[in-house]
Structure formats: C-alpha cells, structure tokens
Amino acid sequence: MGLDQYAFAIDKEDAIDEFSFTRKEEVKSFQYWRKNNALHKWMADLYISKGGTEEFNCVPVILTVDDLLELQKCIIEDKLTPASGFFWGTLDYTEEDKKDDLEFVANALLYISQGKVVYYNSWW
C-alpha cells in the first residue's frame, strides 16, 4: 500500500488525449517509482494545469517535451517539494531521487524523439 508511480511510452496512434491512451497488453512502463511524493505533487499540478478535474489517482497525464524540460529545470533548481498523503513515504526529496528523476526525463525525451508519446500515471 502506498504511492506507486509509472511512466509509459506508447505509439502515437494509441494516444487518445491529454489523460488517456489505448491500453494494449504489450504496454509496459519504462519507469517505476515508489513513494516519490515530490515528483507526484509536480505531476498533480501539471494535471490540473492541463485541465484535469478528477482526483489525481489512477489518471494518466501526457508529458510533452516542454513539460519534461520544465520538470528538469525544477529538479535542477530544487523546486520539487514533497507532499504528504496516505502512505506516501517520507517528506525528503533526496539526491538519489533527483538523480533518478533526471534520468527519467532523459529517457522520456529519448522516447519522444523516437516518435513515442509519454504518460505518467500513479496509484495510491
């Protein structure tokens, strides 16, 4: 129980809109986080800025190049802030978290450069 987070790279034709994609059996995540609540808070804020209105749980959000570059900037400038939630883990955003998140951004940008669409999703 807790905050589980995933990133998916899918084919463009499987993207439906900002918040949904066709779920095929072969869709697998390329990134997994456990209780990275600072990243989750940033993604929740992005979801709302894109017009999301549901509780941000089990709702994917598309990540564009601009979104990823902004995330990268926020990570580098220490602007990701932890958030609390039911079993979301500690309120520390560690150097290891930063390193993992910057690696995620690089991988996500690579997938997009290869013609894929990237989504973030979480479950708590």
MARBA-3410 file (N, C-alpha, C, O; in Angstrom, 1 decimal):
124
0.8,-1.2,0.0,0.0,0.0,0.0,0.9,1.2,0.0,1.9,1.3,0.7 ~ 0.5,2.2,-0.8,1.3,3.4,-0.9,1.2,4.0,-2.2,0.4,3.6,-3.1 ~ 2.1,4.9,-2.5,2.2,5.6,-3.8,3.1,4.9,-4.8,4.3,4.8,-4.6 ~ 2.5,4.4,-5.8,3.2,3.7,-6.9,3.0,4.5,-8.1,1.9,5.0,-8.5 ~ 4.1,4.8,-8.9,4.1,5.7,-10.0,4.8,5.0,-11.2,5.8,4.3,-11.0
4.3,5.3,-12.4,4.8,4.7,-13.6,4.9,5.7,-14.7,4.2,6.7,-14.7 ~ 5.8,5.5,-15.7,5.8,6.2,-16.9,5.7,5.2,-18.1,6.3,4.2,-18.0 ~ 4.9,5.6,-19.1,4.7,4.7,-20.2,5.1,5.4,-21.5,4.8,6.6,-21.6 ~ 5.7,4.7,-22.4,6.0,5.3,-23.8,5.1,4.4,-24.7,5.3,3.2,-24.8 ~ 4.2,5.1,-25.4,3.3,4.4,-26.3,3.4,4.9,-27.7,4.0,6.0,-28.0
2.9,4.2,-28.7,2.8,4.6,-30.1,1.8,5.8,-30.2,0.8,5.8,-29.5 ~ 2.1,6.8,-31.0,1.3,8.0,-31.2,-0.2,7.6,-31.5,-1.1,8.3,-31.0 ~ -0.4,6.6,-32.3,-1.8,6.3,-32.6,-2.6,5.7,-31.5,-3.8,5.6,-31.5 ~ -1.9,5.4,-30.4,-2.6,4.9,-29.2,-2.9,6.0,-28.2,-3.6,5.7,-27.2 ~ -2.4,7.2,-28.4,-2.7,8.3,-27.6,-4.1,8.8,-27.9,-4.4,9.1,-29.1
-5.0,9.0,-26.9,-6.3,9.4,-27.1,-6.4,10.9,-26.9,-6.9,11.7,-27.7 ~ -5.9,11.4,-25.7,-5.9,12.8,-25.4,-4.9,13.0,-24.3,-4.1,12.1,-24.0 ~ -5.0,14.1,-23.6,-4.1,14.5,-22.5,-4.1,13.5,-21.4,-3.1,13.4,-20.7 ~ -5.2,12.8,-21.2,-5.4,12.0,-20.0,-5.7,10.5,-20.3,-6.1,9.8,-19.3 ~ -5.6,10.1,-21.5,-5.9,8.7,-21.7,-5.2,8.2,-23.0,-4.9,8.9,-23.9
-5.1,6.9,-23.0,-4.5,6.2,-24.1,-5.1,4.8,-24.2,-5.6,4.3,-23.3 ~ -5.0,4.2,-25.4,-5.4,2.8,-25.6,-4.6,1.9,-24.9,-3.3,1.9,-25.0 ~ -5.2,1.1,-24.1,-4.4,0.1,-23.2,-4.3,-1.2,-24.0,-5.3,-2.0,-24.1 ~ -3.1,-1.5,-24.4,-2.9,-2.8,-25.1,-2.1,-3.6,-24.1,-1.4,-3.1,-23.2 ~ -2.2,-4.9,-24.2,-1.5,-5.8,-23.3,0.0,-5.6,-23.3,0.7,-5.7,-22.3
0.6,-5.2,-24.4,2.0,-5.0,-24.5,2.5,-3.7,-23.9,3.7,-3.4,-23.9 ~ 1.6,-2.8,-23.5,2.0,-1.5,-23.0,2.7,-1.8,-21.6,2.0,-2.3,-20.7 ~ 3.9,-1.4,-21.5,4.7,-1.7,-20.3,5.3,-0.3,-19.8,5.7,0.5,-20.7 ~ 5.5,-0.2,-18.6,6.1,1.1,-18.1,7.6,1.0,-18.3,8.2,-0.1,-18.3 ~ 8.2,2.1,-18.6,9.7,2.2,-18.7,10.3,2.8,-17.4,11.5,2.8,-17.3
9.4,3.3,-16.5,10.0,3.9,-15.3,9.0,3.5,-14.2,7.8,3.6,-14.4 ~ 9.5,3.2,-13.0,8.7,3.0,-11.8,9.3,3.7,-10.7,10.5,3.7,-10.5 ~ 8.5,4.3,-9.9,8.9,5.0,-8.6,8.0,4.4,-7.5,6.9,4.0,-7.7 ~ 8.5,4.5,-6.3,7.8,4.1,-5.1,7.9,5.2,-4.1,9.0,5.5,-3.6 ~ 6.8,5.9,-3.9,6.7,6.9,-2.9,7.5,8.2,-3.2,8.1,8.7,-2.2
7.7,8.5,-4.4,8.4,9.8,-4.8,7.3,10.9,-4.8,6.8,11.3,-5.8 ~ 6.9,11.3,-3.6,5.8,12.2,-3.5,6.1,13.6,-4.0,5.1,14.3,-4.4 ~ 7.3,14.1,-4.0,7.7,15.4,-4.6,7.4,15.4,-6.1,6.8,16.3,-6.7 ~ 7.8,14.3,-6.8,7.5,14.2,-8.2,6.0,14.1,-8.4,5.5,14.7,-9.4 ~ 5.3,13.3,-7.6,3.9,13.1,-7.8,3.2,14.5,-7.6,2.2,14.8,-8.4
3.6,15.3,-6.6,3.0,16.6,-6.5,3.2,17.5,-7.7,2.2,18.1,-8.2 ~ 4.4,17.4,-8.3,4.6,18.2,-9.5,3.7,17.7,-10.7,3.1,18.5,-11.4 ~ 3.5,16.4,-10.8,2.7,15.8,-11.8,1.2,16.2,-11.6,0.5,16.4,-12.5 ~ 0.8,16.2,-10.3,-0.6,16.5,-10.0,-0.9,18.0,-10.4,-1.9,18.3,-10.9 ~ 0.1,18.9,-10.1,0.0,20.3,-10.5,-0.1,20.4,-12.0,-0.9,21.2,-12.6
0.7,19.6,-12.7,0.7,19.6,-14.2,-0.7,19.2,-14.7,-1.3,19.8,-15.6 ~ -1.2,18.1,-14.1,-2.5,17.6,-14.5,-3.6,18.6,-14.3,-4.4,18.8,-15.2 ~ -3.6,19.4,-13.2,-4.6,20.4,-13.0,-4.4,21.6,-14.1,-5.3,22.1,-14.6 ~ -3.1,21.9,-14.4,-2.8,23.0,-15.3,-3.3,22.6,-16.7,-3.6,23.5,-17.6 ~ -3.4,21.3,-17.0,-3.8,20.8,-18.3,-5.4,20.6,-18.4,-5.9,20.2,-19.4
-6.0,21.0,-17.3,-7.5,20.9,-17.3,-8.1,19.7,-16.6,-9.3,19.5,-16.6 ~ -7.2,18.9,-15.9,-7.7,17.8,-15.2,-8.6,18.2,-14.0,-8.3,19.1,-13.3 ~ -9.7,17.4,-13.8,-10.6,17.8,-12.8,-10.9,16.7,-11.7,-11.5,16.9,-10.7 ~ -10.4,15.5,-12.1,-10.6,14.3,-11.2,-9.6,14.3,-10.1,-8.6,15.0,-10.1 ~ -9.8,13.5,-9.1,-8.8,13.2,-8.1,-7.6,12.6,-8.8,-7.8,11.7,-9.6
-6.4,13.1,-8.6,-5.2,12.6,-9.4,-4.7,11.3,-8.8,-3.7,11.2,-8.1 ~ -5.5,10.2,-9.1,-5.2,8.9,-8.7,-5.7,7.9,-9.8,-6.9,8.0,-10.1 ~ -4.8,7.1,-10.3,-5.1,6.2,-11.4,-5.6,7.0,-12.7,-6.4,6.5,-13.5 ~ -5.0,8.2,-12.9,-5.3,9.0,-14.0,-4.0,9.4,-14.7,-3.2,10.1,-14.1 ~ -3.8,8.9,-15.9,-2.6,9.3,-16.6,-2.6,10.7,-17.1,-3.7,11.3,-17.3
-1.4,11.3,-17.3,-1.3,12.6,-17.8,-0.1,12.6,-18.8,0.9,12.0,-18.6 ~ -0.4,13.1,-20.0,0.6,13.2,-21.1,1.7,14.1,-20.7,1.5,15.1,-20.1 ~ 3.0,13.8,-21.1,4.1,14.6,-20.8,4.7,15.0,-22.2,5.2,14.2,-22.9 ~ 4.7,16.3,-22.4,5.3,16.8,-23.7,6.8,17.2,-23.4,7.3,17.1,-22.3 ~ 7.4,17.5,-24.5,8.8,17.9,-24.4,8.9,19.2,-23.5,9.8,19.2,-22.6
8.0,20.1,-23.7,8.0,21.3,-22.8,7.8,21.0,-21.3,8.5,21.5,-20.5 ~ 6.9,20.0,-21.1,6.6,19.6,-19.7,7.9,19.0,-19.1,8.3,19.3,-18.0 ~ 8.5,18.1,-19.9,9.7,17.5,-19.4,10.9,18.4,-19.1,11.6,18.3,-18.2 ~ 11.1,19.4,-20.0,12.1,20.4,-19.8,11.8,21.2,-18.6,12.8,21.6,-17.9 ~ 10.6,21.6,-18.4,10.2,22.3,-17.2,10.5,21.5,-15.9,11.0,22.0,-14.9
10.1,20.2,-16.0,10.4,19.3,-14.8,11.9,19.2,-14.6,12.3,19.3,-13.4 ~ 12.7,19.1,-15.6,14.1,19.0,-15.5,14.7,20.3,-14.8,15.5,20.2,-13.9 ~ 14.2,21.4,-15.2,14.6,22.7,-14.6,14.2,22.7,-13.1,15.0,23.2,-12.3 ~ 13.0,22.3,-12.8,12.5,22.3,-11.4,13.4,21.4,-10.6,13.7,21.7,-9.4 ~ 13.8,20.2,-11.1,14.6,19.3,-10.4,16.0,19.9,-10.1,16.5,19.9,-9.0
16.6,20.5,-11.1,17.9,21.1,-11.0,17.9,22.2,-10.1,18.9,22.4,-9.3 ~ 16.9,23.0,-10.1,16.8,24.2,-9.2,16.2,23.9,-7.9,15.8,24.8,-7.1 ~ 16.0,22.6,-7.5,15.5,22.2,-6.2,14.1,22.8,-5.9,13.8,23.2,-4.8 ~ 13.2,22.8,-7.0,11.9,23.4,-6.8,10.8,22.3,-6.6,9.6,22.6,-6.5 ~ 11.2,21.0,-6.6,10.2,20.0,-6.3,10.1,19.9,-4.8,11.1,19.7,-4.1
8.9,20.0,-4.3,8.7,20.0,-2.9,7.8,18.7,-2.5,6.8,18.4,-3.2 ~ 8.2,18.1,-1.4,7.5,16.9,-1.0,6.0,17.2,-0.6,5.7,18.3,-0.3 ~ 5.2,16.2,-0.7,3.8,16.3,-0.3,3.4,15.1,0.5,4.0,14.1,0.4 ~ 2.5,15.4,1.4,2.0,14.3,2.2,0.8,13.6,1.7,0.0,14.3,1.0 ~ 0.6,12.4,2.0,-0.6,11.6,1.6,-0.6,10.3,2.3,0.4,9.9,2.9
-1.6,9.6,2.2,-1.8,8.3,2.9,-0.8,7.3,2.4,-0.8,6.9,1.2 ~ 0.2,7.0,3.2,1.3,6.1,2.9,2.1,6.5,1.7,2.5,5.7,0.9 ~ 2.4,7.8,1.6,3.2,8.4,0.5,4.7,8.4,0.8,5.4,8.9,0.0 ~ 5.1,8.0,2.0,6.5,8.0,2.3,7.0,9.3,3.0,6.2,10.1,3.4 ~ 8.3,9.4,3.1,8.9,10.5,3.9,8.7,11.8,3.1,8.4,11.8,1.9
9.0,12.9,3.8,8.9,14.2,3.2,10.3,14.7,2.7,10.5,15.9,2.6 ~ 11.2,13.7,2.4,12.5,14.1,1.9,12.6,13.8,0.4,12.1,12.8,-0.1 ~ 13.2,14.8,-0.3,13.5,14.6,-1.7,15.0,14.6,-1.8,15.7,15.6,-1.7 ~ 15.5,13.4,-1.9,16.9,13.1,-1.8,17.7,13.3,-3.1,17.1,13.5,-4.2 ~ 19.0,13.4,-3.0,19.9,13.5,-4.2,19.6,12.2,-5.1,19.7,12.4,-6.3
19.4,11.1,-4.5,19.1,9.9,-5.3,17.8,10.1,-6.0,17.7,9.7,-7.2 ~ 16.8,10.6,-5.4,15.5,10.9,-6.1,15.8,11.8,-7.3,15.3,11.6,-8.4 ~ 16.6,12.9,-7.1,16.9,13.9,-8.1,17.6,13.2,-9.3,17.2,13.4,-10.4 ~ 18.6,12.3,-9.0,19.3,11.6,-10.0,18.4,10.7,-10.8,18.4,10.7,-12.0 ~ 17.5,10.0,-10.1,16.6,9.1,-10.8,15.6,9.9,-11.7,15.3,9.5,-12.8
15.1,11.0,-11.1,14.2,11.8,-11.9,14.8,12.5,-13.1,14.1,12.6,-14.2 ~ 16.0,12.9,-13.0,16.7,13.5,-14.2,17.0,12.4,-15.2,16.9,12.6,-16.4 ~ 17.3,11.2,-14.8,17.4,10.0,-15.7,16.1,9.7,-16.4,16.1,9.4,-17.6 ~ 15.0,9.8,-15.6,13.7,9.6,-16.2,13.4,10.7,-17.3,13.0,10.3,-18.4 ~ 13.7,11.9,-17.0,13.5,13.0,-18.0,14.3,12.7,-19.3,13.7,12.8,-20.4
15.5,12.3,-19.2,16.4,12.0,-20.3,15.8,10.8,-21.1,15.7,10.9,-22.4 ~ 15.3,9.8,-20.4,14.7,8.6,-21.1,13.4,9.0,-21.8,13.1,8.6,-22.9 ~ 12.6,9.8,-21.1,11.3,10.2,-21.7,11.5,11.1,-22.9,10.8,10.9,-23.9 ~ 12.5,12.0,-22.9,12.8,12.8,-24.1,13.3,11.9,-25.2,13.0,12.2,-26.4 ~ 14.1,10.9,-24.9,14.6,10.0,-25.9,13.4,9.2,-26.6,13.3,9.1,-27.8
12.4,8.8,-25.8,11.3,8.1,-26.3,10.5,9.0,-27.3,10.1,8.6,-28.3 ~ 10.3,10.3,-26.8,9.6,11.2,-27.6,10.3,11.5,-28.9,9.7,11.6,-30.0 ~ 11.6,11.6,-28.9,12.4,11.8,-30.1,12.3,10.6,-31.1,12.6,10.8,-32.3 ~ 11.9,9.5,-30.6,11.7,8.3,-31.4,10.3,8.1,-31.9,9.9,7.1,-32.4 ~ 9.5,9.2,-31.6,8.1,9.2,-32.1,7.1,8.6,-31.1,5.9,8.4,-31.5
7.5,8.4,-29.9,6.5,7.8,-28.9,5.8,9.0,-28.2,6.3,10.1,-28.3 ~ 4.8,8.6,-27.4,4.1,9.6,-26.5,4.3,9.1,-25.1,4.2,7.9,-24.9 ~ 4.6,10.0,-24.2,4.9,9.6,-22.8,3.8,10.0,-21.9,3.3,11.2,-21.9 ~ 3.4,9.1,-21.0,2.4,9.4,-20.0,3.0,9.0,-18.6,3.8,8.1,-18.5 ~ 2.5,9.8,-17.6,2.8,9.5,-16.2,1.5,9.0,-15.6,0.4,9.5,-15.9
1.5,8.0,-14.7,0.3,7.5,-14.0,0.8,7.1,-12.6,1.9,6.8,-12.4 ~ -0.2,7.1,-11.7,0.1,6.7,-10.4,-1.1,6.0,-9.7,-2.2,6.1,-10.2 ~ -0.8,5.3,-8.6,-1.9,4.6,-7.9,-1.5,4.7,-6.4,-0.4,4.4,-6.0 ~ -2.5,5.1,-5.6,-2.3,5.2,-4.2,-3.5,4.8,-3.4,-3.5,4.8,-2.2
END
